Amino acid sequence: MRHSERRASVTTRFMEDIIRQRVEMQRTIEYLRGPGHNALEQASSLIRSARDVFMTGIGASWNAALSAGALFDVGGRPVYMRE
């Protein structure tokens, strides 16, 4: 077995996370459209009424915060970002 073939057969936790993303994203959307809808609306209302919005994170959550921060900016609502 060549090295590239051996490498392709190894499944890491990182790869498992990537493979699971599609199902997890669908599950999250279904939750937020169903039982979690009221909580989402409440969170949205709190953010809209806040004077300032701060986002922070480390690693993957920091990358998510960067993307979310850009969406706030597009919506005319700048946020403070701290890693």
N, C-alpha and C positions, 0 to 999 in steps of 0.2 A: 504494500500500500504506500503510495506516495504521500509526502507531507501535506500537500493541498487536499488530498482525499481524506486524510486523517482529520485535518482541521475542519472540514465541512461536516463531519459526522459528530462533532462535539457540540452539544447544546449548552450554552452558558445561561446564567440567570438573566443577564442582559438580553440575550436573544429570546428567552422565554417571555420577558416583559414586552419586547417588541411584537412578538407573535400574538400576545394576549391583548394588545391595544385595541384592535377593531372591536372585539367583543365587549371590552370594558367601556369603550366610548359609547357604544350602543346602549349598554346597560345604564350608563350615567344619563344619557339623553332621555331615555324612557322614564327614569326616576324623576328627573327635573320637570318633565311634562306631566307627570302623574302625581304620586304621593309627595314629592319634594317641591311641587310648584309653589305652594304658599310660602315655604321657607326661602325660596329663590326670590320671590316678590318682596318679602320682608328685607332680605339682604340688599336687594337693589334699591329699595326705598331708603334704607339707612345710608348707603353710599351716596345717593343723590342729595340727601340732606346734610351730609358732613361738610364742614368747611374745608378740610384738607383730607386727602387720601394718601396713605403711605403703603408701599409694597416692599416686602423684603423676602429674602430666601437665600438658600445655599444649594448649590448643585442644580438638580433638576427643577426644584421649586423656584430657584432664581431665574432659570431660563423661561419657565412658565410666567413668572412675574414680568419679565421683559416683554413678552408677547402681549400680556394683558395690559401692561402700561401703554404700549403702542395703540391698542384699541381705545383706551381712555382718551389718549391724545387726539385720535381721529374724531372722537365724539366731542371734542372741545373741553375735555375735563382732564387737565394735567395732573399727574400724581408724583409724589416724592418717592424716589427709588433708593434703597439701601441694601447692599449685599451683606 
